[in-house]
Amino acid sequence: MVRPARPAAGGTRWGDKTPFHTWHIVRLSRVFPDGVFIGMVRHPAAVASSLHDRFGYSWEAATQRWMRSTKELILRGSQLDGRMALCRYEDLVTQPELIVPGLISWLDEPWSDEVLSFHEVHRQRGTAKEVEGLTRSDRPMDASRIAQWTHSVDSDVSRLFGRTAALATLLGYDLDQPMPVAPLGSRSTGGIATGADLEGLIARDSGVTWRNRRPTLENRQLRPEDLKSLRRRASADAHPPPSRSRAVRRLPPGTRRRLAALNRRVLGSRRRHR
């Protein structure tokens, strides 16, 4: 989430929620020097299960994605001089009366009890019931999803999550428990970790390797060689269609549609010249 500094009376505040922004926090902080950021982390098994079930990720790729993006959030948050706050999904949906006021205060926004009854406000305003995929504007926060992953993860997959143990433990998670078992950050208050807390997490002797990992294809600016590679893949008869390619499948829907259109044009041209 990004928002400008408090505007003058009658001004407009705005925010944006896009997971891909995890890999562009530094650039966004320069483009919006008055902007601040809120990051959210979740149990690695819950995230991997969602990526596997909803988006077709392999368990291996889903696990790697959690590790990469979570490290990136913590690293960049520690470098933003207090401009990022981090919280846990599980804390937010089970203790909104604690987490939400803390976030509103950190954002330097005025508090209103209507914030916690947002679903009633949206219902009265006539907001569309379904927004951003499966999100419902007319329903309160749903804590029932916290433990859903426990029904879809078998012992083989659980062993794969072992590589996330050090980072998960640092964030207060137990791999066998859907709910956090320890506070987020030794100095965090109100369930929120900010700059000093995030620096403290990195400084701990936790066994986590804090290496900056290059983002995957869908999360980085495409280079000319990336575009050439995608075009070659799209035009090669011997390869599966781009919609079935794992790398292409991870791209945003709009990008996939454009690549599919390019593939049809290239293949059509090849057939006409045979």
Residue frames as qw, qx, qy, qz and C-alpha x, y, z in Angstrom:
[[0.000, 0.889, 0.457, 0.000, 0.00, 0.00, 0.00],
 [0.417, 0.050, 0.019, 0.908, 1.28, 3.46, -0.87],
 [0.021, -0.881, -0.470, -0.045, -0.22, 6.81, 0.03],
 [0.298, 0.616, -0.103, 0.722, 0.91, 10.44, -0.20],
 [0.207, -0.076, -0.559, 0.799, 1.53, 12.47, 2.92],
 [0.063, 0.645, 0.667, -0.367, -1.55, 13.92, 4.64],
 [0.237, 0.465, 0.407, 0.750, -3.14, 16.30, 2.11],
 [0.118, -0.071, 0.198, -0.970, -4.74, 19.65, 2.81],
 [0.419, 0.292, 0.642, -0.571, -8.35, 19.74, 3.97],
 [0.683, 0.543, 0.142, -0.468, -10.59, 18.26, 1.30],
 [0.231, 0.577, -0.721, -0.305, -7.69, 16.53, -0.46],
 [0.943, 0.075, -0.157, -0.283, -7.70, 12.92, -1.58],
 [0.380, -0.517, 0.767, -0.007, -5.71, 10.09, -0.07],
 [0.857, 0.308, -0.256, -0.324, -5.17, 6.97, -2.10],
 [0.508, -0.451, 0.734, -0.003, -3.67, 3.53, -1.81],
 [0.704, 0.398, -0.479, -0.342, -2.86, 0.56, -4.01],
 [0.718, -0.327, 0.598, -0.141, -2.70, -3.16, -3.22],
 [0.791, 0.513, -0.301, -0.143, -0.56, -5.13, -5.66],
 [0.877, -0.392, 0.229, 0.154, 1.60, -8.08, -4.50],
 [0.780, 0.417, 0.072, 0.461, 3.98, -7.61, -7.44],
 [0.034, 0.927, -0.132, 0.350, 5.02, -4.28, -5.91],
 [0.814, -0.538, 0.135, 0.172, 7.13, -6.23, -3.43],
 [0.779, 0.040, 0.250, 0.573, 9.91, -6.22, -6.01],
 [0.316, 0.606, 0.205, 0.700, 9.62, -2.51, -6.79],
 [0.431, -0.804, -0.348, 0.215, 9.54, -0.95, -3.33],
 [0.485, -0.387, 0.098, 0.778, 12.81, 0.93, -3.76],
 [0.179, 0.254, 0.481, 0.820, 11.71, 2.42, -7.08],
 [0.242, -0.735, -0.560, -0.295, 8.28, 3.31, -5.69],
 [0.488, -0.691, -0.271, 0.460, 9.84, 4.98, -2.66],
 [0.345, -0.202, 0.232, 0.887, 11.76, 7.27, -5.03],
 [0.012, -0.421, -0.589, -0.690, 8.80, 8.01, -7.30],
 [0.446, -0.739, -0.340, -0.374, 6.61, 8.72, -4.25],
 [0.368, 0.327, -0.553, 0.672, 8.99, 10.29, -1.70],
 [0.375, -0.286, 0.371, -0.800, 6.09, 10.98, 0.69],
 [0.814, -0.091, -0.404, -0.408, 4.59, 7.52, 0.30],
 [0.368, -0.416, 0.764, -0.329, 4.59, 4.83, 2.96],
 [0.576, 0.156, -0.741, -0.309, 4.17, 1.07, 2.64],
 [0.703, -0.283, 0.483, -0.439, 2.36, -1.71, 4.47],
 [0.415, 0.304, -0.837, -0.188, 3.63, -5.24, 3.98],
 [0.810, -0.239, 0.255, -0.471, 1.84, -8.40, 5.04],
 [0.198, 0.351, -0.914, -0.044, 3.28, -11.85, 5.65],
 [0.859, -0.127, 0.020, -0.495, 1.48, -15.17, 6.10],
 [0.743, -0.301, 0.597, -0.005, 2.32, -18.72, 7.12],
 [0.056, 0.463, -0.717, -0.519, 4.47, -20.26, 4.35],
 [0.203, 0.163, 0.960, 0.100, 2.24, -23.32, 4.02],
 [0.319, 0.684, 0.515, -0.406, -0.86, -21.16, 3.63],
 [0.222, 0.733, -0.281, -0.578, 0.76, -19.07, 0.89],
 [0.039, -0.298, 0.880, 0.368, 2.16, -22.11, -0.93],
 [0.299, 0.350, 0.881, -0.113, -1.20, -23.88, -0.75],
 [0.344, 0.756, 0.259, -0.492, -2.96, -20.85, -2.26],
 [0.166, 0.649, -0.529, -0.522, -0.42, -20.54, -5.08],
 [0.140, -0.110, 0.965, 0.192, -0.64, -24.27, -5.77],
 [0.284, 0.456, 0.824, -0.179, -4.44, -24.57, -5.70],
 [0.291, 0.809, 0.287, -0.423, -5.45, -21.27, -7.31],
 [0.275, 0.842, -0.305, -0.350, -2.62, -20.55, -9.75],
 [0.949, 0.305, -0.081, -0.001, -1.15, -23.95, -10.57],
 [0.057, 0.776, -0.607, 0.162, 2.27, -23.45, -9.02],
 [0.768, 0.023, -0.618, 0.168, 4.28, -26.55, -8.18],
 [0.663, -0.720, -0.182, 0.094, 4.85, -26.94, -4.44],
 [0.703, -0.131, 0.036, 0.699, 8.55, -26.29, -5.04],
 [0.230, 0.450, 0.218, 0.835, 7.93, -23.05, -6.94],
 [0.392, -0.781, -0.304, -0.379, 5.32, -21.89, -4.43],
 [0.737, -0.565, -0.150, 0.338, 7.70, -22.45, -1.52],
 [0.566, 0.041, 0.111, 0.816, 10.51, -20.59, -3.28],
 [0.018, 0.648, 0.294, 0.703, 8.21, -17.70, -4.05],
 [0.549, -0.794, -0.250, -0.075, 7.23, -17.33, -0.37],
 [0.725, -0.400, -0.017, 0.561, 10.87, -17.28, 0.68],
 [0.436, 0.258, 0.230, 0.831, 11.95, -14.79, -1.98],
 [0.112, -0.701, -0.305, -0.635, 9.12, -12.31, -1.54],
 [0.624, -0.741, -0.246, 0.036, 9.16, -12.48, 2.27],
 [0.674, -0.266, 0.019, 0.689, 12.89, -11.81, 2.43],
 [0.275, 0.414, 0.276, 0.822, 12.48, -8.96, -0.03],
 [0.328, -0.806, -0.336, -0.361, 9.75, -7.36, 2.11],
 [0.681, -0.666, -0.123, 0.279, 11.85, -7.51, 5.27],
 [0.629, -0.046, 0.147, 0.762, 15.05, -6.34, 3.58],
 [0.150, 0.520, 0.294, 0.788, 13.47, -3.37, 1.83],
 [0.437, -0.805, -0.332, -0.223, 11.42, -2.45, 4.88],
 [0.701, -0.523, -0.101, 0.474, 14.57, -2.28, 6.97],
 [0.489, 0.041, 0.218, 0.844, 16.07, 0.19, 4.48],
 [0.028, 0.672, 0.470, 0.572, 13.14, 2.62, 4.29],
 [0.148, 0.148, -0.373, 0.904, 13.82, 4.52, 7.51],
 [0.176, 0.282, 0.676, -0.658, 10.46, 3.80, 9.10],
 [0.431, 0.248, -0.234, -0.836, 8.38, 4.15, 5.93],
 [0.606, -0.019, -0.712, -0.354, 7.20, 0.53, 6.02],
 [0.556, -0.283, 0.564, -0.541, 5.10, -1.36, 8.55],
 [0.420, 0.129, -0.871, -0.221, 4.84, -5.15, 8.51],
 [0.620, -0.177, 0.470, -0.603, 2.04, -7.24, 9.98],
 [0.096, -0.053, 0.986, 0.126, 0.86, -10.84, 9.80],
 [0.444, -0.186, -0.555, -0.679, -2.31, -11.92, 8.02],
 [0.515, -0.337, -0.784, 0.082, -3.29, -14.21, 10.88],
 [0.214, -0.308, -0.466, 0.801, -3.05, -11.38, 13.43],
 [0.176, 0.019, -0.199, -0.964, -5.04, -9.04, 11.21],
 [0.523, -0.225, -0.584, -0.578, -8.04, -11.32, 10.72],
 [0.587, -0.387, -0.694, 0.156, -8.19, -12.65, 14.29],
 [0.373, -0.579, -0.360, 0.629, -7.34, -9.41, 16.13],
 [0.292, 0.618, 0.330, 0.651, -8.49, -6.56, 13.87],
 [0.328, -0.913, -0.201, -0.133, -9.32, -4.45, 16.93],
 [0.632, -0.613, 0.185, 0.437, -5.59, -4.51, 17.78],
 [0.593, 0.019, 0.451, 0.667, -3.88, -4.46, 14.39],
 [0.259, 0.709, 0.461, 0.467, -6.10, -2.04, 12.45],
 [0.222, -0.969, -0.106, 0.019, -5.98, 0.84, 14.97],
 [0.622, -0.519, 0.299, 0.504, -2.21, 0.38, 15.15],
 [0.516, 0.251, 0.509, 0.642, -1.90, 0.68, 11.39],
 [0.074, 0.873, 0.377, 0.301, -4.23, 3.68, 11.22],
 [0.419, -0.876, 0.039, 0.236, -2.19, 5.41, 13.93],
 [0.625, -0.267, 0.417, 0.603, 1.07, 4.61, 12.14],
 [0.380, 0.495, 0.523, 0.580, -0.40, 6.06, 8.93],
 [0.089, -0.226, -0.210, 0.947, -1.27, 9.23, 10.88],
 [0.265, -0.343, -0.589, -0.682, -4.88, 8.93, 9.81],
 [0.443, -0.249, 0.342, -0.791, -7.90, 9.80, 11.99],
 [0.011, 0.060, 0.993, -0.100, -9.63, 6.85, 13.61],
 [0.609, -0.054, -0.063, -0.789, -13.27, 5.93, 13.08],
 [0.561, -0.080, 0.774, -0.282, -15.10, 2.88, 14.45],
 [0.775, 0.501, 0.073, -0.379, -16.52, 2.44, 10.95],
 [0.251, 0.620, -0.726, -0.160, -13.10, 1.16, 9.86],
 [0.206, -0.164, 0.949, -0.170, -13.78, -2.12, 11.67],
 [0.531, 0.436, 0.662, -0.301, -17.31, -2.33, 10.25],
 [0.037, 0.401, -0.501, -0.766, -16.16, -1.62, 6.70],
 [0.052, 0.200, 0.922, 0.327, -18.45, -4.33, 5.28],
 [0.071, 0.704, 0.645, -0.287, -21.52, -2.52, 6.62],
 [0.015, 0.681, -0.098, -0.725, -20.28, 0.79, 5.22],
 [0.014, -0.205, 0.743, 0.638, -19.72, -0.76, 1.77],
 [0.082, 0.427, 0.897, 0.075, -23.12, -2.42, 1.87],
 [0.071, 0.772, 0.417, -0.475, -24.79, 0.91, 2.61],
 [0.013, 0.625, -0.322, -0.711, -22.82, 2.64, -0.14],
 [0.821, 0.486, 0.145, -0.261, -23.77, 0.03, -2.72],
 [0.041, -0.652, 0.712, 0.258, -20.19, -1.07, -3.37],
 [0.743, 0.247, -0.552, -0.286, -19.87, -4.05, -5.69],
 [0.866, -0.427, 0.167, -0.197, -20.09, -7.20, -3.59],
 [0.911, -0.060, 0.212, 0.348, -17.21, -8.99, -5.29],
 [0.199, 0.944, -0.261, -0.029, -13.99, -7.05, -5.82],
 [0.057, 0.682, -0.729, 0.017, -10.46, -8.17, -6.71],
 [0.379, 0.160, -0.908, -0.083, -11.31, -11.77, -7.46],
 [0.513, -0.369, -0.775, 0.005, -12.68, -13.57, -4.44],
 [0.150, -0.078, -0.467, 0.868, -12.71, -10.59, -2.07],
 [0.172, -0.683, -0.667, -0.243, -16.17, -9.70, -0.77],
 [0.077, 0.369, -0.165, 0.912, -16.78, -6.10, 0.24],
 [0.577, -0.455, -0.138, -0.664, -19.99, -6.95, 2.09],
 [0.885, -0.305, -0.349, 0.041, -18.49, -9.46, 4.51],
 [0.402, -0.858, 0.318, -0.047, -16.31, -8.96, 7.60],
 [0.162, 0.608, -0.777, 0.000, -12.80, -10.37, 7.84],
 [0.950, -0.049, -0.158, -0.265, -12.90, -14.15, 7.61],
 [0.269, -0.649, 0.701, -0.122, -10.59, -16.08, 9.93],
 [0.917, 0.029, 0.346, -0.193, -11.77, -19.47, 8.66],
 [0.762, 0.609, -0.213, 0.054, -9.16, -19.52, 5.90],
 [0.196, -0.792, 0.565, -0.124, -6.24, -19.52, 8.31],
 [0.526, -0.315, 0.787, -0.064, -6.18, -23.30, 8.72],
 [0.827, 0.437, 0.040, -0.352, -7.47, -24.36, 5.29],
 [0.426, 0.641, -0.635, -0.064, -3.99, -25.39, 4.18],
 [0.358, -0.361, 0.819, -0.268, -3.83, -28.08, 6.87],
 [0.789, 0.232, 0.477, -0.310, -6.37, -30.12, 4.86],
 [0.751, 0.653, -0.047, -0.090, -4.46, -30.02, 1.57],
 [0.178, 0.752, -0.624, 0.119, -0.85, -30.53, 2.66],
 [0.973, -0.130, -0.189, -0.025, 0.41, -34.09, 3.01],
 [0.732, -0.587, 0.189, 0.291, 3.58, -35.31, 4.72],
 [0.711, 0.209, 0.281, 0.610, 5.70, -35.14, 1.56],
 [0.163, 0.797, 0.169, 0.557, 4.77, -31.50, 0.99],
 [0.531, -0.846, -0.014, -0.040, 5.29, -30.72, 4.67],
 [0.793, -0.286, 0.183, 0.506, 8.88, -31.90, 4.40],
 [0.481, 0.531, 0.243, 0.655, 9.38, -29.47, 1.52],
 [0.184, -0.915, -0.118, -0.340, 8.42, -26.61, 3.82],
 [0.785, -0.470, -0.099, 0.390, 11.35, -27.49, 6.07],
 [0.555, 0.220, 0.087, 0.797, 13.55, -25.12, 4.09],
 [0.095, -0.717, -0.175, -0.667, 11.35, -22.23, 5.22],
 [0.656, -0.537, -0.492, 0.199, 11.75, -23.09, 8.91],
 [0.476, -0.186, -0.208, 0.834, 14.38, -20.47, 9.81],
 [0.041, -0.220, -0.193, -0.955, 12.52, -17.59, 8.17],
 [0.514, -0.522, -0.540, -0.414, 9.14, -18.79, 9.42],
 [0.627, -0.456, -0.483, 0.407, 10.45, -19.05, 12.99],
 [0.302, -0.014, -0.082, 0.950, 11.89, -15.55, 12.74],
 [0.273, -0.294, -0.279, -0.872, 8.40, -14.29, 11.93],
 [0.422, -0.169, 0.558, -0.694, 6.87, -16.17, 14.86],
 [0.830, 0.115, -0.235, -0.493, 5.48, -19.18, 12.98],
 [0.503, -0.250, 0.826, -0.048, 5.59, -22.89, 13.76],
 [0.262, 0.215, -0.722, -0.603, 5.40, -24.93, 10.56],
 [0.176, -0.230, -0.957, -0.028, 2.96, -27.36, 12.19],
 [0.006, -0.589, -0.613, 0.526, 0.62, -24.69, 13.56],
 [0.277, 0.671, 0.484, 0.488, -1.62, -22.43, 11.45],
 [0.201, -0.961, -0.127, -0.139, -1.53, -19.60, 14.01],
 [0.329, 0.658, -0.457, 0.500, 1.63, -17.68, 15.01],
 [0.785, -0.418, -0.419, 0.183, 3.22, -18.85, 18.24],
 [0.528, -0.364, -0.147, 0.753, 5.46, -15.85, 19.00],
 [0.112, 0.871, 0.157, -0.452, 5.29, -12.04, 18.63],
 [0.668, 0.623, 0.160, 0.373, 6.40, -10.40, 15.41],
 [0.352, 0.631, -0.234, 0.651, 9.71, -8.76, 16.27],
 [0.526, -0.262, -0.597, 0.547, 11.15, -8.32, 19.74],
 [0.111, -0.260, -0.249, 0.926, 10.35, -4.57, 19.87],
 [0.149, -0.339, -0.590, -0.718, 7.17, -4.49, 17.85],
 [0.191, 0.199, 0.564, -0.778, 4.11, -2.90, 19.37],
 [0.593, 0.379, 0.214, -0.677, 0.50, -3.57, 18.57],
 [0.801, 0.220, 0.555, 0.056, 1.39, -6.52, 16.36],
 [0.546, 0.835, 0.009, 0.068, 3.19, -4.27, 13.86],
 [0.723, -0.309, 0.195, 0.587, 6.89, -4.30, 12.97],
 [0.315, 0.948, 0.004, -0.052, 8.45, -1.13, 11.56],
 [0.486, 0.760, -0.392, 0.178, 11.97, -0.04, 10.59],
 [0.172, -0.623, 0.689, -0.328, 13.83, -0.76, 13.84],
 [0.818, -0.095, 0.488, -0.289, 11.97, -4.05, 14.31],
 [0.876, 0.481, -0.006, -0.030, 12.83, -5.19, 10.79],
 [0.294, 0.740, -0.555, 0.241, 16.47, -4.26, 11.27],
 [0.484, -0.457, 0.659, -0.350, 16.39, -6.32, 14.46],
 [0.933, 0.157, 0.258, -0.196, 15.01, -9.34, 12.60],
 [0.726, 0.623, -0.262, 0.127, 17.84, -9.20, 10.08],
 [0.038, 0.719, -0.596, 0.355, 20.45, -8.75, 12.81],
 [0.808, -0.343, 0.379, -0.293, 19.39, -11.90, 14.66],
 [0.007, -0.400, 0.902, 0.161, 21.46, -15.05, 14.44],
 [0.748, 0.156, 0.308, -0.566, 18.50, -16.87, 12.92],
 [0.557, -0.040, 0.785, 0.266, 20.15, -18.98, 10.23],
 [0.535, 0.762, 0.347, -0.112, 18.40, -17.01, 7.48],
 [0.535, -0.046, 0.363, 0.761, 20.56, -16.18, 4.48],
 [0.192, 0.826, 0.266, -0.458, 19.77, -12.59, 3.57],
 [0.346, -0.111, 0.568, 0.738, 20.78, -12.63, -0.06],
 [0.441, 0.511, 0.024, -0.737, 19.02, -10.42, -2.56],
 [0.518, 0.160, 0.810, 0.225, 17.50, -12.86, -5.01],
 [0.103, 0.115, -0.455, -0.877, 16.80, -11.76, -8.57],
 [0.598, 0.250, 0.407, -0.644, 13.03, -11.63, -9.04],
 [0.524, 0.216, 0.799, 0.201, 11.38, -14.13, -11.32],
 [0.238, 0.237, 0.560, 0.757, 10.33, -13.21, -14.86],
 [0.115, -0.735, -0.581, -0.330, 6.88, -11.87, -13.98],
 [0.425, -0.831, -0.245, 0.261, 8.32, -9.59, -11.30],
 [0.443, -0.454, 0.233, 0.737, 11.10, -7.83, -13.17],
 [0.379, 0.742, -0.125, -0.538, 11.38, -5.42, -16.03],
 [0.893, 0.274, 0.330, 0.136, 11.67, -7.42, -19.22],
 [0.251, -0.602, 0.476, 0.590, 15.01, -7.08, -20.99],
 [0.541, 0.516, -0.396, -0.533, 15.36, -7.34, -24.78],
 [0.215, 0.270, -0.935, -0.077, 16.71, -10.89, -24.41],
 [0.326, 0.180, 0.800, -0.470, 13.68, -11.85, -22.31],
 [0.587, 0.514, 0.116, -0.615, 11.34, -10.65, -25.06],
 [0.426, 0.482, -0.681, -0.350, 13.34, -12.51, -27.71],
 [0.030, -0.115, 0.978, -0.169, 13.18, -15.68, -25.65],
 [0.454, 0.343, 0.612, -0.549, 9.42, -15.37, -25.22],
 [0.573, 0.559, -0.191, -0.569, 8.94, -14.74, -28.95],
 [0.275, 0.372, -0.867, -0.186, 11.07, -17.76, -29.85],
 [0.187, 0.071, 0.922, -0.331, 9.05, -19.89, -27.47],
 [0.513, 0.453, 0.370, -0.628, 5.78, -18.56, -28.82],
 [0.564, 0.590, -0.311, -0.486, 6.74, -19.21, -32.45],
 [0.048, 0.366, -0.925, -0.092, 8.31, -22.64, -32.09],
 [0.758, -0.059, -0.371, -0.533, 5.92, -25.36, -33.25],
 [0.642, 0.058, -0.744, 0.173, 7.74, -27.99, -31.24],
 [0.088, 0.062, -0.628, 0.770, 7.09, -26.23, -27.93],
 [0.043, -0.595, -0.783, 0.177, 3.82, -26.18, -25.98],
 [0.039, 0.790, 0.312, 0.525, 1.60, -23.13, -26.50],
 [0.148, 0.417, -0.390, 0.808, 2.57, -20.17, -24.28],
 [0.614, -0.475, 0.012, -0.631, -0.57, -20.63, -22.17],
 [0.953, -0.233, -0.194, -0.021, 0.82, -24.01, -21.03],
 [0.589, 0.389, -0.411, 0.577, 4.35, -22.80, -20.38],
 [0.559, -0.578, -0.467, 0.369, 5.10, -22.44, -16.67],
 [0.349, -0.184, -0.041, 0.918, 7.10, -19.22, -17.14],
 [0.126, -0.271, -0.386, -0.873, 4.38, -17.64, -19.26],
 [0.462, -0.559, -0.666, -0.174, 1.61, -18.92, -16.99],
 [0.465, -0.485, -0.418, 0.612, 3.07, -16.87, -14.15],
 [0.150, 0.132, 0.156, 0.967, 2.78, -13.62, -16.09],
 [0.303, 0.330, 0.403, -0.798, -0.12, -11.24, -15.39],
 [0.557, 0.474, 0.678, -0.076, -3.28, -12.09, -17.39],
 [0.374, 0.871, 0.016, -0.319, -2.94, -9.06, -19.66],
 [0.042, -0.667, 0.678, 0.307, 0.62, -10.00, -20.61],
 [0.465, 0.011, 0.882, 0.078, -0.42, -13.60, -21.28],
 [0.551, 0.670, 0.457, -0.196, -3.17, -12.44, -23.62],
 [0.258, 0.866, -0.284, -0.319, -0.74, -10.24, -25.57],
 [0.206, -0.457, 0.837, 0.218, 1.74, -13.11, -25.88],
 [0.553, 0.281, 0.782, -0.056, -1.03, -15.43, -27.03],
 [0.487, 0.815, 0.167, -0.265, -2.02, -12.89, -29.70],
 [0.066, 0.764, -0.572, -0.289, 1.62, -12.60, -30.79],
 [0.425, -0.172, 0.884, 0.094, 1.86, -16.38, -30.97],
 [0.601, 0.537, 0.576, -0.136, -1.21, -16.58, -33.22],
 [0.366, 0.878, -0.130, -0.280, 0.19, -13.91, -35.56],
 [0.108, -0.629, 0.736, 0.224, 3.61, -15.57, -35.80],
 [0.490, 0.034, 0.870, 0.038, 2.22, -19.04, -36.39],
 [0.565, 0.692, 0.384, -0.234, -0.24, -17.68, -38.95],
 [0.234, 0.849, -0.368, -0.298, 2.61, -15.97, -40.81],
 [0.270, -0.410, 0.855, 0.168, 4.71, -19.14, -40.79],
 [0.579, 0.304, 0.754, -0.061, 1.85, -21.22, -42.21],
 [0.494, 0.812, 0.142, -0.277, 1.20, -18.66, -45.01],
 [0.199, 0.807, -0.514, -0.213, 4.83, -18.78, -46.12],
 [0.587, -0.236, 0.771, 0.064, 5.23, -22.55, -46.12]]
